[in-house]
Amino acid sequence: MVGYNKESNPFSRMIVFRYPPNGTLYEHLHDGEGCQLSWHMRMKIAISITYTLRYLHTDMQPPFAIAALTSSSVYLTEDFSPKIIDFERWRALLTKPGLSSGSLVNGPFNNILDSWHRRFLDVQANTFAFGVILLELISGRPSLSKDTGDLVDWARKHLDQTNEFSKFLDPKLNNTNHENLGIICNVVNLCIDPNPSRMPSMNMIAAILEEGIDTSAATILRNSSLAWVEAELAIS
């Protein structure tokens, strides 16, 4: 966050972030520009998001979860590195009655969120949402649409059958890696498990992707001291 304005007059209340010039992941996948995102770029985005969530869920104490993690909350920089922008969290904070600028800037989130807002602090919900984003990345399909219905419901019909993994591939994609596709599908299956207690941690998901996904994407990020910074989270 670059800054914010909490006064209603003469301006509207607002939060100012650095501008990510390539728009949202949703726009590139579903608004006719998906061909710009190659398989390699999609894997880089997926791994970067994993590192960000792993940092939030395991390195931060207490753990922090994104309020509304979707492909629309993932913004892309000049080099298509993802920024996760938690607008729902900021909207909840700025509209909370009696919230002062001091508590917004200096106070811990847990001291100013009531029980309704605490429902967002759920790392398992983030794990499920990450599985949905992975499905969108490999298929090019939105999470919900009139034409194709619910993406997760459709995926669950095919995820247990390895010979049907090719059905998940975005027809606009070229030069896909079918071994990587199998790994992604297996991770998706773990993330969208109907039983939350069986969902893996983001630590485990990151380890699976680091080990199995094309190292040209994973190694560059893993070996960089700025790996999670490149997947900058716009909450600080």
Secondary structure as UniProt FT lines:
FT   STRAND          3..5
FT   STRAND          14..16
FT   TURN            21..22
FT   HELIX           25..30
FT   HELIX           34..36
FT   HELIX           39..54
FT   HELIX           55..59
FT   HELIX           71..73
FT   STRAND          74..76
FT   TURN            78..79
FT   STRAND          82..84
FT   HELIX           87..94
FT   TURN            97..98
FT   HELIX           101..105
FT   HELIX           109..112
FT   HELIX           115..118
FT   TURN            119..120
FT   HELIX           123..139
FT   STRAND          144..145
FT   TURN            146..148
FT   STRAND          149..150
FT   HELIX           151..156
FT   TURN            157..160
FT   HELIX           162..168
FT   TURN            171..172
FT   HELIX           178..191
FT   HELIX           196..198
FT   HELIX           202..212
FT   HELIX           215..222
FT   TURN            225..226
FT   HELIX           227..230
FT   TURN            234..235
//
